[in-house]
Structures are given as structure tokens and as C-alpha cells.
Amino acid sequence: MSTTPAKPKLATVWLDGCSGCHMSLLDLDERLLILAEKVEVVYSPAVDPKEFPEGVDITLIEGAVSSEEDRHKAQLIRARSRLVVSLGDCAVTANVPGMRNYFEKDELFQRAYVENADAPAAGEARRARLPVLGVPALCPRATPVHEVIPVDLFVPGCPPSAEAIWLVLTELLAGRMPQVAELTRFGA
Amino acid sequence: MKAVSATAASLTLNIDGQDLSCRAGETILEVARENGIAIPTLCWLEGLSLWGGCRLCLVEIAGSPKLHAACATVCTEGLHVTTNSPRLTHYRRMIVEMLLSERNHVCSVCVSNGHCELQSLAQKLGVDHVSLPYRFPKLTVDNSHDLFRMDHNRCILCTRCVRVCAEVEGAHTKDVKGRGILAAIIQDLDQPWGDSKTCTNCGKCVNICPTGALTHRGTAVGEMVKKQEFLPYLTLMRGCGK
């Protein structure tokens, strides 16, 4: 058993986004090694655990809240994290996932699964149907994370640069609230 | 500090602790700009008529409980103006948040990303999120004009386009219909832009627009149409006989 003090626990979560913010996180390149020394990554698309653990110090959330599963995850994350960071425009503004919000859910399903479905082969019944099994219910709207849970820090950008993410992580780990306005903006 | 002239037409006032002089009839915004004091604006532009709609240039005047639009307030003798305070920053941020939540300003997929006054103002004011719920209205894009496009999703109704069209180009193709959140920029009698008989295709509205609402066509993916009418005349153009 090690007697060194426990490292801060870091989680990163991918909700309704393109994973670009996680790609930007990977753009930390060799600084990832420094990060790995400073924190324990307890939950992330990049590590194995499937259940969001208790007692997380910092959670970075990428993506908007679009499905009931996202909503449930967000609430669990809030309950189990000391600091929640909205990382990137989808988490901060709903961004591109929010562009479906101009339409009713039924219109979306009709367009995606019926109108755009492959034409049936001759003599075959139309195959288009809505997915219902094994998929979480879609929320009526994709919303920014802070419309669902309280958020401690906002990092806009599509995606925020590795520099901005590095500043966020190093400042938070040093116990300070980072000032990110000069390093990133909506659409950056 | 400027020397105060003794002529009757000059006034003295104080902006942000600086004693300044100005000519009678000048606005607070004009005097501030002449003296290098930055006050944010979106609807105001030198050379166009006054609109006073965006409210970003609100300032505090000592002795008045109200905030005053610097663009629309003519200086008076002894005025004591504050252009920056926590209260003003609070309201300016709120205005930007309201603009961002009212329509669909999705910066990441905007042709003006990185060249937008609303986007850079949000960054400058430290607006890192919008605390109001987004409205996500369903709005149209007028793609009927051969050269230009109007994307109502990104319009902040500053009316710079209306004013430059009427006051500088003299066409008055554009105007505003409706009220409140239903207000919208129109062409002529609310016709598609491409059907307008008055538009001169000058493009001033496109270049004066602070956001991505008015844009040149041909700027989105796959839109570049080559102008190849000259290709059959290459030989002639080179001056070769045959």
C-alpha cells in the first residue's frame, strides 16, 4: 500500500457533442504525462470504469444535455463532483446539437428515420421505423448543461484550445478559479 | 487634459475622472471616442443617424439614478460621467446575453466566426455563458438574392443595414417590420430580397452588418461558383489571331 497522499480525482464526460473537446484535451500532448502525475483519471471515454464514481474533484463535461440518459448522468455527476466544468460550446450553449431545437421531436424523427430512410426494394414493405429499443428517450430540446445542473466554470469554444484546457486544469488544481476569457470564446 | 476654450460654444465635462472640453451639441459617446475612452456599441456608427437601440453604451451620470445611452445624450456643462463600473458591466453583459439567447447565434457554424462584433464583445465583456434560457426560435434565411444572403437567425436588429441603405445609398430597400421579438428586417413591402426592385446590389448593408446576418453568397461550403464566361475568348484575349 502506498502512503503518498491521494491525487485529486479528475473525470471527463462526453454527452451530446462530437468528441472534439476530448480531442482538444488529447492535444495537451506531452502535458498529458504531467497531468497523469498530478491527477487520477477516474472516469472518462479514455479510461475503463463504466460507473461514475463518488468523490470526484473536477469533472469536465463535453456536450449538451439531449437525452434522458444525459440528464440522469448530469445529475449523478453533480451529486458526486466537487467542481463541474462545462467544457466547450455544446455544454455551454447547446451549440450544434441545439440546432434541432427549432423543430418538434416528431418532425425530427420523421425526417431522420422515415423521409431519409432507404427506399424499400421492389415488393418489400417500407422498412423505416423509429428506434425504440435500447436507446434513451430524446429530450424535447437539447439544452446547455447549466440549464439542468449548477455549473462552477464555463469554458466556451468549439473546441476550447489545449492551451485553454491546460489553464483550466492547472489553475483548478492549484485551487484557483481560472480566467479563460482571453484564451477562448464562443465558436473559437 | 485639454485646454478649455473660452468660446460660448464649448463646454467642460468630466468622463471617468478626466476633465475634458467639447463643442456644444456633441454627445457623450463622441467626446469619449475623441479622447480615447472606449464605450462599447453595436447599433451606433459614425455617419449614420442615431438609433439608440442596443443600449450597450449606457453610462452613469452623477446625480441621475437612471442610466443614459452615451450615443443619444448631448453633453451639458459640468456633466460627470462614468463609463465603466460593476453596475454597467453587469447590464452590458445582460444585454449581450439577451441578444445571444433571443435568436440562434451558433458561432461555431457561422460564416462570420472570428469576424463578428457580437462574438468579440461577448468575449471582451467576459460573457462565458448565457444565464437566460435560449429561445431557439425557428427563423428563416432569405437566399433569394443573387449576391447576398439574409440569415435572420443571426440578426440583432441594430438597423445599421436599414440606415445605410436609406441614408447613404438612398435606396431604402430595407426596413423593420413587427414589434418586440417578432421584429424583423424586410426588403421593400416584405418581399424576398431577390424580388426587390429598389435594391441596387451595392452591398453596403452586408459590409456594415456587425454579425453574420448579412453575408455575401458563395461563402458557405460548396457555394463557390466560378465565373467562366471569358473562357471561350481566351485566344482573343491573348491577342493571337487564330
Interface residues (C-beta under 8 A of the other chain):
Chain A: S86 D89 V92 T93 A94 N95 V96 G98 M99 N101 Y102 F103 R141 T143 P144 H146 E147 V151 F154 V155 P156 C158 V180 A181 R185 F186 G187
Chain B: L100 N104 H105 V106 C107 S108 V109 C110 N113 G114 Q119 S120 A122 Q123 G126 D128 H129 V130 S131 P133 Y134 F136 P137 K138 L139
